[in-house]
Amino acid sequence: MIRVFLIFILLLVSNKSIADELSNFGVLKSLTNKDAEFLYFKPKISNRIIIDLNYDNNYQSSDRRNEFQESSGKIRYFNNINFNNYFALNSYIKVQKIDNNNEIRKRNLSTNGGDRTFENMGSYIEEINLNYKYKNNNLIIGKFNLDFGSAWRWDRGLWIHNVAEEYKQTEKIGIADFIKIGNSKKTGQYNFGYSLFTNDRKNFDNSIMANRDSAHKSDANVGDTRSLKSYNIFLEVNFNFSKKEKLNYHFSYINLAINKRNAPLNRNSDQHGLTAGMNYKFPVSDNFELDGILEYADIKNFAGSKNHNQKYYSFNLINRFYNNYNILVGNSMVKNFNNPNNLLKRNLSEISLGYEFDKSNFFDNLTMQLGWKIEKVDFVSTVLKQNSYGFLARYTKSF
């Protein structure tokens, strides 16, 4: 069934489309960042493909197992089918490196890092949902990603999003609804929304090429209850002061229900948390633009462990100049409280330089990024440090 679906999607052709207007982070995040006037005008099929090639050299570490070179890749494929002014079908398919739990345990037993080249690649469907729009109300049913935070955005730098990805919420099956009020160019656009969901652990969750998740039912992952007991409430506020000056505020609360009948005694509490963030784009001059993200996240009962709390702090700033060049500086940190694994703090700092080629007939966007990373992990009895440098090439094409 999945292969038939993939073949069907790849055979679709269309004109230049809505894909150019949406972001690349899933349908819910995309739609909440747009003005109140929805983008569905007529029957249309649109596609977007994003291909990443990465090279990381973890050349220095306190732990020999963390010293290795790795070449990897990732393909993101987005498809949108507008049936009419009201209904649309959205899908988001990924091909990437997949490390399941068994593979991670095996690697941790190794005495050295071991270089890796396009290891454990697999593909899966991250989103597939039906979207119904009526006036300024939007209803989404199916499999989708949540609008919970944004510091995990993968289009900024090479690694700065890695820490925030610990609270990124993807692959949920359920229902989401939100309403848009106002105008971002006048008094501001306010998007109020909620979602009811469960984790996708039995439908489109596992890769068709590799098993991504080796967790058993008895592990009782938060959000696994088959009924829609988990929920997310969010507010997005958008201001467009000019073509290049934009301000976005984001607030979100989440509760991930746990199946207490299957949960062990030390993991029987619902995980809940909140995020508060800001993204500000400011054109200093015609050839100099600043784009910054600041976000805070507070997660209680992390992974269902009672009183295991984590707090995240993320900041990164991109300086874009002369249209094609950019410099990113950023820092992300997570602090743990009452952590049974004795992990106290993880801090990641990055600086990277990039160049974006002008649009051509062969690509809509082609980006090259070179960066350096310093990562420090504090445990109760030891401190681990790791230095890395890396390279990223990203190709984007809509069709």
Secondary structure as UniProt FT lines:
FT   HELIX           2..10
FT   HELIX           18..20
FT   HELIX           27..32
FT   STRAND          44..61
FT   HELIX           64..66
FT   STRAND          68..82
FT   STRAND          87..97
FT   HELIX           101..108
FT   STRAND          116..117
FT   STRAND          121..134
FT   TURN            135..136
FT   STRAND          137..144
FT   TURN            151..152
FT   TURN            154..155
FT   TURN            160..163
FT   HELIX           164..166
FT   STRAND          172..183
FT   TURN            184..187
FT   STRAND          188..199
FT   HELIX           217..219
FT   TURN            222..223
FT   STRAND          230..240
FT   STRAND          246..256
FT   TURN            260..262
FT   TURN            265..266
FT   STRAND          271..285
FT   TURN            286..287
FT   STRAND          288..300
FT   HELIX           302..304
FT   TURN            306..307
FT   STRAND          309..321
FT   TURN            322..324
FT   STRAND          325..337
FT   TURN            340..341
FT   STRAND          343..357
FT   STRAND          365..379
FT   STRAND          383..398
//
